[in-house]
Each structure stands twice: as C-alpha cells, then as structure tokens.
Amino acid sequence: MISKQLTADELLIVVAKDSQVKTISTHQLENIFRRKARINEQGGRWIPINLGIENPVRVAFAKSLFRKRPEEMESFWNIQYFTTKGL
C-alpha cells in the first residue's frame, strides 16, 4: 500500500448545510479547534469535531494546522477539559 502525504490544500472543512461560512482562514480554523473562537459572526456556536487520534486525515490536519501530531496536543486538550473552558 502506498501512502500519500496530505497537505492543507487537500483537506476539506465541512460545515452545516445552512452555514453562511463560505471561506475560512487557517488562523480562524486554528482558533476554532483550539477553542479560542466559540461563536461565529452570525451568533452560532462553532462545534469542532475530530476524527480518531490515529486517523491519517486527522494526523495530516493537525500537522498542517498546529504543526504537531494529535498526540502532541494531548496535554493541551487535557487542560481544556479540566478548566472552566471545558470541551
């Protein structure tokens, strides 16, 4: 089996069908997944959803966006979970 490195240009970001979001910057996307941005411009909640930690698409996404593998972000997510920010 030949594996292929995915790049940010090859990742698709899915939003709700009634979302008014047509484009999004990597900075905005990083803030959403780091839970720094919780509400969009229309007042709706951002609800980031990830694939499993070892899923190749998630690994590529994390490396493109955060420049880290998902397991390297584990302590960040633990802090988020156990603080008032919650998940």
C-alpha positions in Angstrom: 0.0 0.0 0.0 1.4 3.4 -1.0 0.7 6.2 1.4 0.5 9.8 0.3 1.2 12.9 2.4 -1.8 15.1 2.6 -1.4 18.8 2.6 -3.7 21.6 3.8 -4.8 22.2 0.2 -6.2 18.7 0.1 -8.2 18.9 3.3 -11.9 19.6 3.2 -13.6 21.5 6.0 -17.2 20.6 6.4 -19.8 23.0 7.9 -23.6 22.7 8.4 -25.6 23.0 5.2 -27.3 26.1 6.5 -24.0 27.8 7.4 -23.1 31.1 5.8 -19.4 30.3 6.0 -18.0 30.1 2.5 -14.3 30.5 3.3 -12.2 30.4 6.4 -8.6 31.3 7.1 -6.2 28.8 8.7 -5.9 31.3 11.6 -9.7 31.2 12.2 -9.7 27.5 11.9 -6.9 27.1 14.4 -8.8 29.3 16.8 -11.9 27.2 16.4 -10.1 24.0 17.1 -8.1 25.5 20.0 -11.5 26.7 21.4 -10.3 30.3 21.3 -13.3 31.1 19.0 -16.6 29.7 20.1 -19.2 31.9 18.4 -19.3 32.8 14.7 -20.2 36.1 13.2 -23.9 35.1 13.0 -24.0 34.2 16.7 -23.9 30.5 16.1 -21.6 28.1 18.1 -18.6 26.6 16.5 -18.5 22.9 17.3 -15.2 21.4 16.1 -15.3 17.7 15.5 -12.2 15.5 15.0 -11.6 12.0 13.7 -9.8 9.4 15.8 -6.3 10.4 17.0 -4.6 7.9 14.7 -6.7 8.6 11.6 -4.4 9.7 8.8 -6.6 12.6 7.8 -6.6 13.9 11.4 -2.8 13.5 11.6 -2.4 15.5 8.4 -4.9 18.1 9.6 -3.1 18.6 12.9 0.3 18.7 11.3 -0.9 21.3 8.8 -2.8 23.5 11.2 -1.0 23.1 14.5 2.4 21.8 13.2 2.1 19.0 15.7 0.8 15.4 15.7 -2.6 14.9 17.5 -0.9 13.1 20.5 1.4 16.1 21.0 -1.7 18.1 21.6 -2.9 15.8 24.4 -1.8 17.9 27.3 -3.4 21.0 25.7 -6.7 19.1 25.4 -6.5 17.8 29.0 -6.0 21.3 30.3 -9.0 22.5 28.2 -11.1 19.6 29.6 -10.2 20.2 33.2 -10.5 24.0 33.3 -13.5 26.2 33.1 -13.2 26.3 29.3 -14.4 22.7 29.1 -14.9 20.9 25.9 
